[in-house]
């Protein structure tokens, strides 16, 4: 894979071409971009889930409204800043051994990326919290998927931890920047 390929192109290889065109556009972006859209967030219900959401920087209150998304993308790393109606969430992503590693608050998540019927599925492979590996029995169930349609990139993210409950839940869409001709 060429070094100028985006982080997601490198992580997915030939699978990248199986994504919806809108997702290929979004995950092929390089440089700095600001996108707008709409989002709906859910609130963690248990005290433990609220504390974990605080440690991760994920939304802690239910809200619906505009989302402002800031992207800094290079072939080596991406920084995503999601400004929800009630708070800001920042993560950074890099490649390691063919997996996408997302640093989110006190956690490091290792994902395998897969194209299924044009959608992007991010499948959690490993999770480290405060640098320690998460034991299998405590591994969260994560739904992280994106779809594309026209000028929109839709996203759906939900993470639930056994015995704790849903820690993060949000869904919505981003309007893609106009293509340069």
KAHUDA-V838827 format. One record per residue. N is the residue number from 1. RES is the residue in one letter. SS is DSSP state (helix for helix, strand for strand, loop for the rest). PHI is phi in whole degrees, 0 to 359 (999 if undefined). BURIAL is b if it has 9 or more other C-alpha atoms within 8 Angstrom, else e. Layout:
# KAHUDA-V838827
N_RES_SS_PHI_BURIAL, N_RES_SS_PHI_BURIAL
This chain:
# KAHUDA-V838827
1_X_loop_999_e, 2_X_loop_296_e, 3_X_loop_296_e, 4_X_loop_277_e, 5_X_loop_294_b, 6_X_loop_295_b, 7_X_helix_305_b, 8_X_helix_289_b, 9_X_helix_297_b, 10_X_helix_295_b, 11_X_helix_294_b, 12_X_helix_263_b, 13_X_helix_59_e, 14_X_helix_297_e, 15_X_helix_299_b, 16_X_helix_303_b, 17_X_helix_290_e, 18_X_helix_272_b, 19_X_loop_283_b, 20_X_loop_309_b, 21_X_helix_304_b, 22_X_helix_297_b, 23_X_helix_289_b, 24_X_helix_298_b, 25_X_helix_298_b, 26_X_helix_298_b, 27_X_helix_279_b, 28_X_helix_263_b, 29_X_loop_298_e, 30_X_loop_232_b, 31_X_strand_87_e, 32_X_strand_256_e, 33_X_strand_219_e, 34_X_strand_236_e, 35_X_strand_238_b, 36_X_strand_239_b, 37_X_strand_185_b, 38_X_strand_231_b, 39_X_strand_212_b, 40_X_strand_231_b, 41_X_strand_247_b, 42_X_loop_253_b, 43_X_loop_259_b, 44_X_loop_299_b, 45_X_loop_259_e, 46_X_loop_268_e, 47_X_helix_300_e, 48_X_helix_298_e, 49_X_helix_294_b, 50_X_helix_295_b, 51_X_helix_294_e, 52_X_helix_293_b, 53_X_helix_299_b, 54_X_helix_298_b, 55_X_helix_294_e, 56_X_helix_268_b, 57_X_loop_85_b, 58_X_loop_273_b, 59_X_loop_304_b, 60_X_loop_248_b, 61_X_loop_229_b, 62_X_loop_284_b, 63_X_strand_203_b, 64_X_strand_214_b, 65_X_strand_164_b, 66_X_strand_285_b, 67_X_strand_238_b, 68_X_strand_247_b, 69_X_strand_239_b, 70_X_strand_247_b, 71_X_strand_239_b, 72_X_strand_239_b, 73_X_strand_234_b, 74_X_loop_221_b, 75_X_loop_297_b, 76_X_loop_261_e, 77_X_loop_199_b, 78_X_strand_227_b, 79_X_strand_243_b, 80_X_strand_246_b, 81_X_strand_243_b, 82_X_strand_253_b, 83_X_strand_255_b, 84_X_loop_281_b, 85_X_loop_302_b, 86_X_loop_247_e, 87_X_loop_188_e, 88_X_strand_252_b, 89_X_strand_229_b, 90_X_strand_238_b, 91_X_strand_217_b, 92_X_strand_236_b, 93_X_strand_229_b, 94_X_strand_215_b, 95_X_strand_263_b, 96_X_strand_210_e, 97_X_loop_51_e, 98_X_loop_79_e, 99_X_strand_251_b, 100_X_strand_274_b, 101_X_strand_254_b, 102_X_strand_251_b, 103_X_strand_263_b, 104_X_strand_225_b, 105_X_loop_58_b, 106_X_loop_272_b, 107_X_strand_245_b, 108_X_strand_233_b, 109_X_strand_251_b, 110_X_strand_249_b, 111_X_strand_245_b, 112_X_strand_260_b, 113_X_strand_256_b, 114_X_strand_217_b, 115_X_strand_264_b, 116_X_strand_226_b, 117_X_loop_51_e, 118_X_loop_85_b, 119_X_strand_274_b, 120_X_strand_256_b, 121_X_strand_249_b, 122_X_strand_253_b, 123_X_strand_255_b, 124_X_strand_293_b, 125_X_strand_257_e, 126_X_strand_212_b, 127_X_strand_221_b, 128_X_strand_240_b, 129_X_strand_236_b, 130_X_loop_54_e, 131_X_loop_86_e, 132_X_strand_260_e, 133_X_strand_293_e, 134_X_loop_283_b, 135_X_loop_295_e, 136_X_helix_306_e, 137_X_helix_292_e, 138_X_helix_253_e, 139_X_loop_298_b, 140_X_loop_289_e, 141_X_strand_267_e, 142_X_strand_242_b, 143_X_strand_253_b, 144_X_strand_219_b, 145_X_strand_220_b, 146_X_strand_228_b, 147_X_strand_227_b, 148_X_strand_228_b, 149_X_strand_208_b, 150_X_loop_60_e, 151_X_loop_264_e, 152_X_strand_247_b, 153_X_strand_241_b, 154_X_strand_266_b, 155_X_strand_226_b, 156_X_strand_215_b, 157_X_strand_229_b, 158_X_strand_211_b, 159_X_strand_231_b, 160_X_strand_235_b, 161_X_strand_253_b, 162_X_loop_307_b, 163_X_loop_70_e, 164_X_loop_248_b, 165_X_strand_104_b, 166_X_strand_290_b, 167_X_strand_259_b, 168_X_strand_219_b, 169_X_strand_204_b, 170_X_strand_204_b, 171_X_strand_208_b, 172_X_strand_167_b, 173_X_strand_212_b, 174_X_strand_238_b, 175_X_strand_276_b, 176_X_loop_284_b, 177_X_loop_295_e, 178_X_loop_297_e, 179_X_loop_287_e, 180_X_loop_276_e, 181_X_loop_254_e
